[in-house]
């Protein structure tokens, strides 16, 4: 699991997915497969965590990258574009947002 610190100088991405309980586990499997087989091997990838709420209606993905450009380059690959099209069929929508850590308690 990635360590969260204010000293981190890279790029943090938090992506939220909204889905139904009927597709929650299929979506989680697709995300786990994407990380296992592709994303974690991309330049600049540092780590990630996947979290599902109790109602199985939301997944939150926390990932860390060395640079914003590394994350963007991964998204532009044909492999990830194909995976994201499949992921989009398993959820109502998803939104990746770039953040900077401001405080840790």
Secondary structure as the mmCIF struct_conf table of DSSP 4:
data_model
#
loop_
_struct_conf.conf_type_id
_struct_conf.id
_struct_conf.beg_label_comp_id
_struct_conf.beg_label_asym_id
_struct_conf.beg_label_seq_id
_struct_conf.end_label_comp_id
_struct_conf.end_label_asym_id
_struct_conf.end_label_seq_id
HELX_LH_PP_P HELX_LH_PP_P1 UNK A 2 UNK A 4
TURN_TY1_P TURN_TY1_P1 UNK A 6 UNK A 7
BEND BEND1 UNK A 10 UNK A 10
STRN STRN1 UNK A 11 UNK A 18
HELX_RH_AL_P HELX_RH_AL_P1 UNK A 21 UNK A 37
TURN_TY1_P TURN_TY1_P2 UNK A 38 UNK A 38
HELX_RH_3T_P HELX_RH_3T_P1 UNK A 39 UNK A 41
BEND BEND2 UNK A 42 UNK A 42
TURN_TY1_P TURN_TY1_P3 UNK A 43 UNK A 44
STRN STRN2 UNK A 45 UNK A 52
TURN_TY1_P TURN_TY1_P4 UNK A 54 UNK A 55
BEND BEND3 UNK A 56 UNK A 57
STRN STRN3 UNK A 58 UNK A 65
BEND BEND4 UNK A 66 UNK A 66
HELX_RH_AL_P HELX_RH_AL_P2 UNK A 68 UNK A 76
BEND BEND5 UNK A 77 UNK A 77
HELX_RH_AL_P HELX_RH_AL_P3 UNK A 78 UNK A 89
TURN_TY1_P TURN_TY1_P5 UNK A 90 UNK A 90
BEND BEND6 UNK A 91 UNK A 92
STRN STRN4 UNK A 93 UNK A 99
#
